[in-house]
Amino acid sequence: MRQNGSLSRILHVLLHMEQHRDAMTSEQIGRMLGTNPTVVRRTMAGLREAGYVSSVKGHGGGWTLARPLADMTLLDVYTALGAPELFALGMATDAPECLVEQAVNAALGQTLEEAERQLLARFGEVRLSEIAADFTLRAAVTTRGTCQGKHIGKHVA
């Protein structure tokens, strides 16, 4: 089952942006994520439209945070990314007239809807500044700090 890591990856980028003094280019972010700068621009566009990041074109340009991390929640970022599917589970539709399939789909549908409501509510409670604080604590007790060498520099506590 394929997972969608876009939320996790963009959260990673946002935390790096907070530490990075200068604007980060799409090329830098693309190298960090192992993806194409065009994909970065497309993904970051939703965050820009929602007012969480800003961008400047040209030499010396790039992406910067438009708001402090304390003003952003997981739900904010998730929504700005276009609210990707939360669950890979789905319902069978092979035999819509089958009463067993109908009963199974009703139970799964209700359960998944409730799980999604609870998850999104929790997303709304978690501020990105809390994640940054957790990183700071982790960085204080380790000598590692480069995210496997893919990043622009070392993480700074």
Number of C-alpha atoms within 10 A of each C-alpha: 5 5 9 13 9 13 18 12 12 20 17 16 17 20 18 21 19 17 13 16 9 13 18 20 22 22 17 19 24 18 16 18 17 11 14 14 17 12 12 19 19 12 16 22 18 18 22 18 11 16 13 22 19 18 19 12 9 8 7 10 14 19 21 21 20 14 13 12 19 13 11 17 20 21 20 19 23 22 16 21 19 11 12 13 10 14 11 9 11 10 13 11 11 8 10 11 9 10 10 11 16 16 11 12 17 13 12 15 15 11 12 16 11 12 14 15 12 12 13 16 13 13 16 16 12 16 17 22 17 13 18 21 12 11 15 14 12 14 15 12 8 8 8 12 16 13 12 7 10 14 17 15 12 14 17 13 13
